Amino acid sequence: MAFAQNPKANKGKERTPEQIAQARTNKWTRVLSLTQEQVPQVKAILLEKIQKMKEVKAQKTDSTDKKAMHQQLKTIKKDSDAKLKEVLTQEQFDLYVKTKQENRKKAEKANQSDLEEDDDL
C-alpha cells in the first residue's frame, strides 16, 4: 500500500529560503495565473520576506519577547503584502488575500482537531 508523502514531514532536510520561495512562487503562479513578468517579481518579494522572517526567528531565545517578535513578523508580512499589491492586478491581489484567509482557517481548524484528539488521551 502506498502513502502520499507529507511535504512537511521533511524535517531532516531543511529547505533553503530560495527553495521555499520557488515552491511558493510556483503555487501562486498557478493560483493567481501570474504573467511571465510577474513571476520573478513575486519570487523576489517572497524570498525577501522568507529571509527576513528567518532572521527574526533565528534571534529567538527563551528570553525573547514573544509579543515583540510576533509584531516584527507581522510587519514583515504586511510589507510583503504591500509590495505584492504593487505587482499584482487588483483581481489577483483580492484572490491572494482570499486564498490566504482560507488557508489560515483550514490551518486553525486542523490545529483545533489535533487539540480535540489530544483530549481523548
Phi and psi in radians as a Rosetta constraint file:
Dihedral C 1 N 2 CA 2 C 2 CIRCULARHARMONIC -1.760 0.35
Dihedral N 2 CA 2 C 2 N 3 CIRCULARHARMONIC 2.488 0.35
Dihedral C 2 N 3 CA 3 C 3 CIRCULARHARMONIC -2.080 0.35
Dihedral N 3 CA 3 C 3 N 4 CIRCULARHARMONIC 2.506 0.35
Dihedral C 3 N 4 CA 4 C 4 CIRCULARHARMONIC -1.255 0.35
Dihedral N 4 CA 4 C 4 N 5 CIRCULARHARMONIC 2.431 0.35
Dihedral C 4 N 5 CA 5 C 5 CIRCULARHARMONIC -1.390 0.35
Dihedral N 5 CA 5 C 5 N 6 CIRCULARHARMONIC 2.431 0.35
Dihedral C 5 N 6 CA 6 C 6 CIRCULARHARMONIC -1.460 0.35
Dihedral N 6 CA 6 C 6 N 7 CIRCULARHARMONIC 2.063 0.35
Dihedral C 6 N 7 CA 7 C 7 CIRCULARHARMONIC -1.065 0.35
Dihedral N 7 CA 7 C 7 N 8 CIRCULARHARMONIC -0.444 0.35
Dihedral C 7 N 8 CA 8 C 8 CIRCULARHARMONIC -1.427 0.35
Dihedral N 8 CA 8 C 8 N 9 CIRCULARHARMONIC -0.135 0.35
Dihedral C 8 N 9 CA 9 C 9 CIRCULARHARMONIC -1.456 0.35
Dihedral N 9 CA 9 C 9 N 10 CIRCULARHARMONIC 0.239 0.35
Dihedral C 9 N 10 CA 10 C 10 CIRCULARHARMONIC -1.582 0.35
Dihedral N 10 CA 10 C 10 N 11 CIRCULARHARMONIC 0.767 0.35
Dihedral C 10 N 11 CA 11 C 11 CIRCULARHARMONIC -1.173 0.35
Dihedral N 11 CA 11 C 11 N 12 CIRCULARHARMONIC -0.543 0.35
Dihedral C 11 N 12 CA 12 C 12 CIRCULARHARMONIC -1.202 0.35
Dihedral N 12 CA 12 C 12 N 13 CIRCULARHARMONIC -0.429 0.35
Dihedral C 12 N 13 CA 13 C 13 CIRCULARHARMONIC -2.043 0.35
Dihedral N 13 CA 13 C 13 N 14 CIRCULARHARMONIC 1.765 0.35
Dihedral C 13 N 14 CA 14 C 14 CIRCULARHARMONIC -1.262 0.35
Dihedral N 14 CA 14 C 14 N 15 CIRCULARHARMONIC 2.211 0.35
Dihedral C 14 N 15 CA 15 C 15 CIRCULARHARMONIC -1.395 0.35
Dihedral N 15 CA 15 C 15 N 16 CIRCULARHARMONIC 2.553 0.35
Dihedral C 15 N 16 CA 16 C 16 CIRCULARHARMONIC -1.340 0.35
Dihedral N 16 CA 16 C 16 N 17 CIRCULARHARMONIC 2.781 0.35
Dihedral C 16 N 17 CA 17 C 17 CIRCULARHARMONIC -0.984 0.35
Dihedral N 17 CA 17 C 17 N 18 CIRCULARHARMONIC -0.624 0.35
Dihedral C 17 N 18 CA 18 C 18 CIRCULARHARMONIC -1.127 0.35
Dihedral N 18 CA 18 C 18 N 19 CIRCULARHARMONIC -0.711 0.35
Dihedral C 18 N 19 CA 19 C 19 CIRCULARHARMONIC -1.166 0.35
Dihedral N 19 CA 19 C 19 N 20 CIRCULARHARMONIC -0.703 0.35
Dihedral C 19 N 20 CA 20 C 20 CIRCULARHARMONIC -1.137 0.35
Dihedral N 20 CA 20 C 20 N 21 CIRCULARHARMONIC -0.798 0.35
Dihedral C 20 N 21 CA 21 C 21 CIRCULARHARMONIC -1.063 0.35
Dihedral N 21 CA 21 C 21 N 22 CIRCULARHARMONIC -0.709 0.35
Dihedral C 21 N 22 CA 22 C 22 CIRCULARHARMONIC -1.128 0.35
Dihedral N 22 CA 22 C 22 N 23 CIRCULARHARMONIC -0.768 0.35
Dihedral C 22 N 23 CA 23 C 23 CIRCULARHARMONIC -1.096 0.35
Dihedral N 23 CA 23 C 23 N 24 CIRCULARHARMONIC -0.753 0.35
Dihedral C 23 N 24 CA 24 C 24 CIRCULARHARMONIC -1.203 0.35
Dihedral N 24 CA 24 C 24 N 25 CIRCULARHARMONIC -0.635 0.35
Dihedral C 24 N 25 CA 25 C 25 CIRCULARHARMONIC -1.105 0.35
Dihedral N 25 CA 25 C 25 N 26 CIRCULARHARMONIC -0.739 0.35
Dihedral C 25 N 26 CA 26 C 26 CIRCULARHARMONIC -1.050 0.35
Dihedral N 26 CA 26 C 26 N 27 CIRCULARHARMONIC -0.753 0.35
Dihedral C 26 N 27 CA 27 C 27 CIRCULARHARMONIC -1.086 0.35
Dihedral N 27 CA 27 C 27 N 28 CIRCULARHARMONIC -0.869 0.35
Dihedral C 27 N 28 CA 28 C 28 CIRCULARHARMONIC -1.212 0.35
Dihedral N 28 CA 28 C 28 N 29 CIRCULARHARMONIC -0.498 0.35
Dihedral C 28 N 29 CA 29 C 29 CIRCULARHARMONIC -1.075 0.35
Dihedral N 29 CA 29 C 29 N 30 CIRCULARHARMONIC -0.750 0.35
Dihedral C 29 N 30 CA 30 C 30 CIRCULARHARMONIC -1.221 0.35
Dihedral N 30 CA 30 C 30 N 31 CIRCULARHARMONIC -0.860 0.35
Dihedral C 30 N 31 CA 31 C 31 CIRCULARHARMONIC -1.167 0.35
Dihedral N 31 CA 31 C 31 N 32 CIRCULARHARMONIC -0.736 0.35
Dihedral C 31 N 32 CA 32 C 32 CIRCULARHARMONIC -1.738 0.35
Dihedral N 32 CA 32 C 32 N 33 CIRCULARHARMONIC -0.027 0.35
Dihedral C 32 N 33 CA 33 C 33 CIRCULARHARMONIC 0.914 0.35
Dihedral N 33 CA 33 C 33 N 34 CIRCULARHARMONIC 0.975 0.35
Dihedral C 33 N 34 CA 34 C 34 CIRCULARHARMONIC -1.121 0.35
Dihedral N 34 CA 34 C 34 N 35 CIRCULARHARMONIC 2.559 0.35
Dihedral C 34 N 35 CA 35 C 35 CIRCULARHARMONIC -1.411 0.35
Dihedral N 35 CA 35 C 35 N 36 CIRCULARHARMONIC 2.936 0.35
Dihedral C 35 N 36 CA 36 C 36 CIRCULARHARMONIC -1.083 0.35
Dihedral N 36 CA 36 C 36 N 37 CIRCULARHARMONIC -0.544 0.35
Dihedral C 36 N 37 CA 37 C 37 CIRCULARHARMONIC -1.287 0.35
Dihedral N 37 CA 37 C 37 N 38 CIRCULARHARMONIC -0.585 0.35
Dihedral C 37 N 38 CA 38 C 38 CIRCULARHARMONIC -1.316 0.35
Dihedral N 38 CA 38 C 38 N 39 CIRCULARHARMONIC -0.562 0.35
Dihedral C 38 N 39 CA 39 C 39 CIRCULARHARMONIC -0.953 0.35
Dihedral N 39 CA 39 C 39 N 40 CIRCULARHARMONIC -0.959 0.35
Dihedral C 39 N 40 CA 40 C 40 CIRCULARHARMONIC -1.150 0.35
Dihedral N 40 CA 40 C 40 N 41 CIRCULARHARMONIC -0.526 0.35
Dihedral C 40 N 41 CA 41 C 41 CIRCULARHARMONIC -1.186 0.35
Dihedral N 41 CA 41 C 41 N 42 CIRCULARHARMONIC -0.791 0.35
Dihedral C 41 N 42 CA 42 C 42 CIRCULARHARMONIC -1.120 0.35
Dihedral N 42 CA 42 C 42 N 43 CIRCULARHARMONIC -0.746 0.35
Dihedral C 42 N 43 CA 43 C 43 CIRCULARHARMONIC -1.061 0.35
Dihedral N 43 CA 43 C 43 N 44 CIRCULARHARMONIC -0.753 0.35
Dihedral C 43 N 44 CA 44 C 44 CIRCULARHARMONIC -1.104 0.35
Dihedral N 44 CA 44 C 44 N 45 CIRCULARHARMONIC -0.711 0.35
Dihedral C 44 N 45 CA 45 C 45 CIRCULARHARMONIC -1.141 0.35
Dihedral N 45 CA 45 C 45 N 46 CIRCULARHARMONIC -0.781 0.35
Dihedral C 45 N 46 CA 46 C 46 CIRCULARHARMONIC -1.138 0.35
Dihedral N 46 CA 46 C 46 N 47 CIRCULARHARMONIC -0.710 0.35
Dihedral C 46 N 47 CA 47 C 47 CIRCULARHARMONIC -1.104 0.35
Dihedral N 47 CA 47 C 47 N 48 CIRCULARHARMONIC -0.777 0.35
Dihedral C 47 N 48 CA 48 C 48 CIRCULARHARMONIC -1.055 0.35
Dihedral N 48 CA 48 C 48 N 49 CIRCULARHARMONIC -0.766 0.35
Dihedral C 48 N 49 CA 49 C 49 CIRCULARHARMONIC -1.066 0.35
Dihedral N 49 CA 49 C 49 N 50 CIRCULARHARMONIC -0.821 0.35
Dihedral C 49 N 50 CA 50 C 50 CIRCULARHARMONIC -1.098 0.35
Dihedral N 50 CA 50 C 50 N 51 CIRCULARHARMONIC -0.765 0.35
Dihedral C 50 N 51 CA 51 C 51 CIRCULARHARMONIC -1.117 0.35
Dihedral N 51 CA 51 C 51 N 52 CIRCULARHARMONIC -0.764 0.35
Dihedral C 51 N 52 CA 52 C 52 CIRCULARHARMONIC -1.115 0.35
Dihedral N 52 CA 52 C 52 N 53 CIRCULARHARMONIC -0.744 0.35
Dihedral C 52 N 53 CA 53 C 53 CIRCULARHARMONIC -1.140 0.35
Dihedral N 53 CA 53 C 53 N 54 CIRCULARHARMONIC -0.674 0.35
Dihedral C 53 N 54 CA 54 C 54 CIRCULARHARMONIC -1.118 0.35
Dihedral N 54 CA 54 C 54 N 55 CIRCULARHARMONIC -0.692 0.35
Dihedral C 54 N 55 CA 55 C 55 CIRCULARHARMONIC -1.084 0.35
Dihedral N 55 CA 55 C 55 N 56 CIRCULARHARMONIC -0.790 0.35
Dihedral C 55 N 56 CA 56 C 56 CIRCULARHARMONIC -1.101 0.35
Dihedral N 56 CA 56 C 56 N 57 CIRCULARHARMONIC -0.787 0.35
Dihedral C 56 N 57 CA 57 C 57 CIRCULARHARMONIC -1.176 0.35
Dihedral N 57 CA 57 C 57 N 58 CIRCULARHARMONIC -0.533 0.35
Dihedral C 57 N 58 CA 58 C 58 CIRCULARHARMONIC -1.185 0.35
Dihedral N 58 CA 58 C 58 N 59 CIRCULARHARMONIC -0.435 0.35
Dihedral C 58 N 59 CA 59 C 59 CIRCULARHARMONIC -1.442 0.35
Dihedral N 59 CA 59 C 59 N 60 CIRCULARHARMONIC -0.076 0.35
Dihedral C 59 N 60 CA 60 C 60 CIRCULARHARMONIC -1.181 0.35
Dihedral N 60 CA 60 C 60 N 61 CIRCULARHARMONIC 2.316 0.35
Dihedral C 60 N 61 CA 61 C 61 CIRCULARHARMONIC -2.336 0.35
Dihedral N 61 CA 61 C 61 N 62 CIRCULARHARMONIC 3.091 0.35
Dihedral C 61 N 62 CA 62 C 62 CIRCULARHARMONIC -1.084 0.35
Dihedral N 62 CA 62 C 62 N 63 CIRCULARHARMONIC -0.503 0.35
Dihedral C 62 N 63 CA 63 C 63 CIRCULARHARMONIC -1.636 0.35
Dihedral N 63 CA 63 C 63 N 64 CIRCULARHARMONIC 0.032 0.35
Dihedral C 63 N 64 CA 64 C 64 CIRCULARHARMONIC -1.092 0.35
Dihedral N 64 CA 64 C 64 N 65 CIRCULARHARMONIC 2.378 0.35
Dihedral C 64 N 65 CA 65 C 65 CIRCULARHARMONIC -1.243 0.35
Dihedral N 65 CA 65 C 65 N 66 CIRCULARHARMONIC 1.849 0.35
Dihedral C 65 N 66 CA 66 C 66 CIRCULARHARMONIC -1.086 0.35
Dihedral N 66 CA 66 C 66 N 67 CIRCULARHARMONIC -0.627 0.35
Dihedral C 66 N 67 CA 67 C 67 CIRCULARHARMONIC -1.141 0.35
Dihedral N 67 CA 67 C 67 N 68 CIRCULARHARMONIC -0.741 0.35
Dihedral C 67 N 68 CA 68 C 68 CIRCULARHARMONIC -1.157 0.35
Dihedral N 68 CA 68 C 68 N 69 CIRCULARHARMONIC -0.724 0.35
Dihedral C 68 N 69 CA 69 C 69 CIRCULARHARMONIC -1.117 0.35
Dihedral N 69 CA 69 C 69 N 70 CIRCULARHARMONIC -0.746 0.35
Dihedral C 69 N 70 CA 70 C 70 CIRCULARHARMONIC -1.060 0.35
Dihedral N 70 CA 70 C 70 N 71 CIRCULARHARMONIC -0.709 0.35
Dihedral C 70 N 71 CA 71 C 71 CIRCULARHARMONIC -1.139 0.35
Dihedral N 71 CA 71 C 71 N 72 CIRCULARHARMONIC -0.694 0.35
Dihedral C 71 N 72 CA 72 C 72 CIRCULARHARMONIC -1.078 0.35
Dihedral N 72 CA 72 C 72 N 73 CIRCULARHARMONIC -0.790 0.35
Dihedral C 72 N 73 CA 73 C 73 CIRCULARHARMONIC -1.115 0.35
Dihedral N 73 CA 73 C 73 N 74 CIRCULARHARMONIC -0.696 0.35
Dihedral C 73 N 74 CA 74 C 74 CIRCULARHARMONIC -1.092 0.35
Dihedral N 74 CA 74 C 74 N 75 CIRCULARHARMONIC -0.709 0.35
Dihedral C 74 N 75 CA 75 C 75 CIRCULARHARMONIC -1.134 0.35
Dihedral N 75 CA 75 C 75 N 76 CIRCULARHARMONIC -0.725 0.35
Dihedral C 75 N 76 CA 76 C 76 CIRCULARHARMONIC -1.068 0.35
Dihedral N 76 CA 76 C 76 N 77 CIRCULARHARMONIC -0.791 0.35
Dihedral C 76 N 77 CA 77 C 77 CIRCULARHARMONIC -1.100 0.35
Dihedral N 77 CA 77 C 77 N 78 CIRCULARHARMONIC -0.741 0.35
Dihedral C 77 N 78 CA 78 C 78 CIRCULARHARMONIC -1.105 0.35
Dihedral N 78 CA 78 C 78 N 79 CIRCULARHARMONIC -0.770 0.35
Dihedral C 78 N 79 CA 79 C 79 CIRCULARHARMONIC -1.088 0.35
Dihedral N 79 CA 79 C 79 N 80 CIRCULARHARMONIC -0.725 0.35
Dihedral C 79 N 80 CA 80 C 80 CIRCULARHARMONIC -1.103 0.35
Dihedral N 80 CA 80 C 80 N 81 CIRCULARHARMONIC -0.771 0.35
Dihedral C 80 N 81 CA 81 C 81 CIRCULARHARMONIC -1.093 0.35
Dihedral N 81 CA 81 C 81 N 82 CIRCULARHARMONIC -0.662 0.35
Dihedral C 81 N 82 CA 82 C 82 CIRCULARHARMONIC -1.121 0.35
Dihedral N 82 CA 82 C 82 N 83 CIRCULARHARMONIC -0.700 0.35
Dihedral C 82 N 83 CA 83 C 83 CIRCULARHARMONIC -1.170 0.35
Dihedral N 83 CA 83 C 83 N 84 CIRCULARHARMONIC -0.703 0.35
Dihedral C 83 N 84 CA 84 C 84 CIRCULARHARMONIC -1.119 0.35
Dihedral N 84 CA 84 C 84 N 85 CIRCULARHARMONIC -0.639 0.35
Dihedral C 84 N 85 CA 85 C 85 CIRCULARHARMONIC -1.069 0.35
Dihedral N 85 CA 85 C 85 N 86 CIRCULARHARMONIC -0.562 0.35
Dihedral C 85 N 86 CA 86 C 86 CIRCULARHARMONIC -1.262 0.35
Dihedral N 86 CA 86 C 86 N 87 CIRCULARHARMONIC -0.478 0.35
Dihedral C 86 N 87 CA 87 C 87 CIRCULARHARMONIC -1.591 0.35
Dihedral N 87 CA 87 C 87 N 88 CIRCULARHARMONIC -0.646 0.35
Dihedral C 87 N 88 CA 88 C 88 CIRCULARHARMONIC -1.503 0.35
Dihedral N 88 CA 88 C 88 N 89 CIRCULARHARMONIC 2.739 0.35
Dihedral C 88 N 89 CA 89 C 89 CIRCULARHARMONIC -1.267 0.35
Dihedral N 89 CA 89 C 89 N 90 CIRCULARHARMONIC 2.883 0.35
Dihedral C 89 N 90 CA 90 C 90 CIRCULARHARMONIC -1.047 0.35
Dihedral N 90 CA 90 C 90 N 91 CIRCULARHARMONIC -0.721 0.35
Dihedral C 90 N 91 CA 91 C 91 CIRCULARHARMONIC -1.102 0.35
Dihedral N 91 CA 91 C 91 N 92 CIRCULARHARMONIC -0.765 0.35
Dihedral C 91 N 92 CA 92 C 92 CIRCULARHARMONIC -1.121 0.35
Dihedral N 92 CA 92 C 92 N 93 CIRCULARHARMONIC -0.752 0.35
Dihedral C 92 N 93 CA 93 C 93 CIRCULARHARMONIC -1.145 0.35
Dihedral N 93 CA 93 C 93 N 94 CIRCULARHARMONIC -0.709 0.35
Dihedral C 93 N 94 CA 94 C 94 CIRCULARHARMONIC -1.052 0.35
Dihedral N 94 CA 94 C 94 N 95 CIRCULARHARMONIC -0.736 0.35
Dihedral C 94 N 95 CA 95 C 95 CIRCULARHARMONIC -1.177 0.35
Dihedral N 95 CA 95 C 95 N 96 CIRCULARHARMONIC -0.675 0.35
Dihedral C 95 N 96 CA 96 C 96 CIRCULARHARMONIC -1.017 0.35
Dihedral N 96 CA 96 C 96 N 97 CIRCULARHARMONIC -0.868 0.35
Dihedral C 96 N 97 CA 97 C 97 CIRCULARHARMONIC -1.099 0.35
Dihedral N 97 CA 97 C 97 N 98 CIRCULARHARMONIC -0.800 0.35
Dihedral C 97 N 98 CA 98 C 98 CIRCULARHARMONIC -1.068 0.35
Dihedral N 98 CA 98 C 98 N 99 CIRCULARHARMONIC -0.768 0.35
Dihedral C 98 N 99 CA 99 C 99 CIRCULARHARMONIC -1.136 0.35
Dihedral N 99 CA 99 C 99 N 100 CIRCULARHARMONIC -0.728 0.35
Dihedral C 99 N 100 CA 100 C 100 CIRCULARHARMONIC -1.084 0.35
Dihedral N 100 CA 100 C 100 N 101 CIRCULARHARMONIC -0.729 0.35
Dihedral C 100 N 101 CA 101 C 101 CIRCULARHARMONIC -1.121 0.35
Dihedral N 101 CA 101 C 101 N 102 CIRCULARHARMONIC -0.739 0.35
Dihedral C 101 N 102 CA 102 C 102 CIRCULARHARMONIC -1.109 0.35
Dihedral N 102 CA 102 C 102 N 103 CIRCULARHARMONIC -0.741 0.35
Dihedral C 102 N 103 CA 103 C 103 CIRCULARHARMONIC -1.111 0.35
Dihedral N 103 CA 103 C 103 N 104 CIRCULARHARMONIC -0.675 0.35
Dihedral C 103 N 104 CA 104 C 104 CIRCULARHARMONIC -1.126 0.35
Dihedral N 104 CA 104 C 104 N 105 CIRCULARHARMONIC -0.731 0.35
Dihedral C 104 N 105 CA 105 C 105 CIRCULARHARMONIC -1.122 0.35
Dihedral N 105 CA 105 C 105 N 106 CIRCULARHARMONIC -0.718 0.35
Dihedral C 105 N 106 CA 106 C 106 CIRCULARHARMONIC -1.093 0.35
Dihedral N 106 CA 106 C 106 N 107 CIRCULARHARMONIC -0.742 0.35
Dihedral C 106 N 107 CA 107 C 107 CIRCULARHARMONIC -1.131 0.35
Dihedral N 107 CA 107 C 107 N 108 CIRCULARHARMONIC -0.741 0.35
Dihedral C 107 N 108 CA 108 C 108 CIRCULARHARMONIC -1.112 0.35
Dihedral N 108 CA 108 C 108 N 109 CIRCULARHARMONIC -0.700 0.35
Dihedral C 108 N 109 CA 109 C 109 CIRCULARHARMONIC -1.148 0.35
Dihedral N 109 CA 109 C 109 N 110 CIRCULARHARMONIC -0.721 0.35
Dihedral C 109 N 110 CA 110 C 110 CIRCULARHARMONIC -1.129 0.35
Dihedral N 110 CA 110 C 110 N 111 CIRCULARHARMONIC -0.723 0.35
Dihedral C 110 N 111 CA 111 C 111 CIRCULARHARMONIC -1.119 0.35
Dihedral N 111 CA 111 C 111 N 112 CIRCULARHARMONIC -0.679 0.35
Dihedral C 111 N 112 CA 112 C 112 CIRCULARHARMONIC -1.136 0.35
Dihedral N 112 CA 112 C 112 N 113 CIRCULARHARMONIC -0.707 0.35
Dihedral C 112 N 113 CA 113 C 113 CIRCULARHARMONIC -1.098 0.35
Dihedral N 113 CA 113 C 113 N 114 CIRCULARHARMONIC -0.707 0.35
Dihedral C 113 N 114 CA 114 C 114 CIRCULARHARMONIC -1.087 0.35
Dihedral N 114 CA 114 C 114 N 115 CIRCULARHARMONIC -0.728 0.35
Dihedral C 114 N 115 CA 115 C 115 CIRCULARHARMONIC -1.144 0.35
Dihedral N 115 CA 115 C 115 N 116 CIRCULARHARMONIC -0.704 0.35
Dihedral C 115 N 116 CA 116 C 116 CIRCULARHARMONIC -1.140 0.35
Dihedral N 116 CA 116 C 116 N 117 CIRCULARHARMONIC -0.657 0.35
Dihedral C 116 N 117 CA 117 C 117 CIRCULARHARMONIC -1.158 0.35
Dihedral N 117 CA 117 C 117 N 118 CIRCULARHARMONIC -0.647 0.35
Dihedral C 117 N 118 CA 118 C 118 CIRCULARHARMONIC -1.123 0.35
Dihedral N 118 CA 118 C 118 N 119 CIRCULARHARMONIC -0.512 0.35
Dihedral C 118 N 119 CA 119 C 119 CIRCULARHARMONIC -1.144 0.35
Dihedral N 119 CA 119 C 119 N 120 CIRCULARHARMONIC -0.388 0.35
Dihedral C 119 N 120 CA 120 C 120 CIRCULARHARMONIC -1.327 0.35
Dihedral N 120 CA 120 C 120 N 121 CIRCULARHARMONIC -0.237 0.35
